[in-house]
C-alpha cells in the first residue's frame, strides 16, 4: 500500500513564507521589536504576535528586554560550535571552581544577547545563570566582557536600546559606556550587584585572533570578591588553558559572523 504526500496548500505556503520572512527580517537586523515586524511586514499586530509566539516556542527566536533575537538554531550546524566549546572547557571550569571556591560560568555572544553555555556551582548558591539561559549583554560580568569586545555596531545597538534596571546598581547607558571602555583597557570586568543584589562577578574574554570567542567568569558574594587579585590570576590561567587546547582549524569557524571588524574596534 503506497502513501502519497500531498503538496502544501496555498494557505500553508503563505504562512510558511510569512514566518520565514519574519525570521529573515529579525536575523538581518540582529534584533527587532514586534512593532517593527508589524511595520516591516505589513501584517496585523495579532498575526505578528502569533507568528512570534510560534517561532519562540520552536526555539528560533529568543526575547531579551522586549527585543526579539534569532537563536543559534539558524546557525551553520556543520560544526557544533557550542557543543565543542562546552566539552573543551568543562575540565577547565571544574578546576577553576575547585581552586577558587566560587561559582563559574561560560558564556558566548549571540547577536546582541549573551547565552550561558555552562556553569559550575561551588555550593554557595550565588550563581544566577543556568545553561541555555539568554541574558542581556550588560547583565553583570558574566556578560559584559562579551559586550566590551563586540564590534562597535553591536555595542552601539545595545547602548541605544532600552536598558533594563535589574537592580539599583545596574548602570545607565552613559555609565555602561565608561565601564565597557575600562573593561577593554583592563582585559577583564568586575561588577557588584548588577544582576542580583549582594552578588559580585569578575569576567574575562577568551580572545582568538583578536575576536572574542567566549567569556569565563567567577561569581560570588560581595565579600568574596572585594579583592579580585587571586580570582583574576585564576581566570587568566583558565583562559590560557582554553585557548591552548582549542583545535587550530576550529578557531575561525567558532567565531561569530559579525566579528570581522572586531579587531579594529578594540
N, C-alpha and C positions, 0 to 999 in steps of 0.2 A: 504494500500500500504506500503510494507516494504522497508527499505533502508539498503543497505549493505555497510559497511565501509570497503574499501579495505585495504590490507596491504601496508605499505610504500614500495616504490621501493628500489632497492639496492642502487641507487644513493642517494636517500633521507636518507637512513640509514647511508651511508658513510659520508654524510655531517654532519648529527647529531652527529655521533660518533666523527668526527674530531673536531666539535665545543665543545663537552663535554671534549675531551682530552685537548684542549687548556685551557678551564676553570680549569680543574684539575691541569694542569701544573702551571698556574698562582697562583691558590689557595695554592698549596703545597709550592711554593716559597715565597708567601706573596706579591711579586710584580715581574714584568718582563717587559722587553722592547720587541718590535715587533721582533727585530733581534734575540733575544733569543728564541722566539717562532718559528721563521723560522728554526733556527739551531736544536732545540729540536724535532720539528715535521717533519722536512724534507720536507717542502712544499714550493712552490714558495712564494716570498715576497708579490706578488699581491694577492694571496689567503689568506695569513695571514692577510693582511690589510683589506680584505673584511670580514673575519670572525670577526676580532676585531671590525670593524665598526658596524656590526650587533649586536654583544654582548654588545657594548656600548649603541646602540640605544635601546636595550631591557632592559637596566638597570642592566646587570650582571657584567659589568666592568666599572671602572672609570679610568681616566688618570690624573696623577699628575706629573708634571715635566718630562714628557715623559715616565713615568713608568705606567704600567697597574696594577690595583689592583682590586681584587674581591670585590663586594659590599655586603651589608647585605641581598641582595635577596637570597644569598646562605646560609644564616644562618638558624638555627633552629627557625621556626616560631611558635612552640608550645606555646611560651611565647613571646609576643611583647615587647622586652626589651626597644626599643626606645620609643614606644608609652606610655608604663607605666611611663618611666622616665620623658618624657615631661609633662604628666599630673601631676605627683607628684611635679615636680619642678616649674610648671607655677606660682603658687601663691608666691613662694619664689622669683622668678626672678622679678615679678612685684613689690613686696615690696622692693627688693634691688634697682631697678631702681628708684622708687619714693624717697627712703631715700638718695640715693647717688646723684641723678640728672645726672647720667651718663648712657651710653648705656650698656646693659648687654647681654652676650652670654653664651649659654650652648653648650658644645662640647663633643664628645666622640672620642676615637681612633678606627679606622677601619684598622687593619693591620699597614701599615706604612704611613697612612694619618689621618687627622682629619676630622670629619664630624660634621657640625653645625646642632644641633637639634632644637634650638630655640633662638630667640633674643627678646629683649625688647628695644625699642628706646625711648630715653628721649626727642627727638626733636632736638638734636644738629646736627644730621646727620653725626656723626663721625663713627658709626659702619659700618665696611666694609663687614660684613658677612650677609648671609641670610640662613634661614632654608633649609637644603638639600644640601648646598654647601660643596664640598670636597676641603680640603686645605692641603698643605704641613705641616708636623708636626713641622716645625720651623718658621711658618709664624706668629710670634707675640705671645703675652702672652695668647691669647685665645686657642693656640695650644701647646705651649711649656711645660706647666705642664703635658700634656699627654705624651710627649716625655721624659721628665725628669723622670717620674715614670714608663715608659715602661720597659719591660725586656731588658737586655743587648743586646740580639740578635737584637732587633728592633732598639735600639739606634745605634748599630754598622752599621746596614744596611742603616740607614738614613745618618749617618755621612760619610760613604764611598761612598754614591751616589752623583749624580750631584745636588749641592745646587744652586737654582736659586736666583739671586740677585734681590729681589723685589724693593728695594730702595738702596741708598748709605749706609744706616745704617744696612742693612741685613748682619749678620756676616758670616765669612767663617767657615769652619769645625773646625779649631783649637779654634777660639773664641767661637763658639757654644758649643763645648765640655766643656769649662770652665763655660759658662753661665748655662748649664744644671747641672753641679756639684753644683753650688751655689743655684740653684732652689731646688735641692733635699735637701740641707742642711737647707735652709730657710723655705721650705714648701710653697713657692709662687714664682712668677716670674714677673718682671716688664720689659717691652720693650718700646722703644721710636722710632717710625718711621720705624719699621722693615718691616711692610706690606704696610702701607700708610704714605706718608710724612706728618708730622705735627700731627700725631695721636699716642697716647700712650695707653698702656693697662697694667693691672695688673690681673694676673690669679692665680687660686688656684685649686689644685686637690681635688676631693672628694674620699677619700680612704675608702675602705671596706675590712676588713680582710687583710690589708697590700697591697691591689691592688687598682689601680685607676679605679673607675667606670666612672667618667666623670670629666670635669673641668668647673668652673664658672669663668667668667672674667668681669671686668669693663673696658669700652673703652671710651676715651675722648680726648680732645685736650691736647697738652703738658702742658699748663698752669694749666689744671685741675688736672693733676696727677704729678705735681712737688713734692708735699708732699703726700705720699700714706698712711700716718698713719690712717686716718679715713677710706679710701676705704678698707684697709686691715682688719680693725675691722669689717666693714660691711660684707666683704667677709667671714670672719671666722664665723659670725653668720649665714649667708646663707648656708654655707657648713654644719654647725652643724644641721641646720633645715632640710636640705635634707637627711642627714644621719639618723637623728632621726625618720623621717617619712617613711623610707623605710621598706617594709614588710620584716621580718626576713627570710622568706622562699625564697625570691627572690634574696637575696644578691649574692649567688654563681652563680645562673642562668644568672644574668645580666652581669657577668664579661666575658671579652674576653677569648677565649680558650687558648691563649698563656700566660696567667697571672700566671701559676702555679709556675714560678720561680721568679716572681717579688719581692717577699719579700726578697729573698736572694740578689737580685741585688741592692736594695735601700741602 
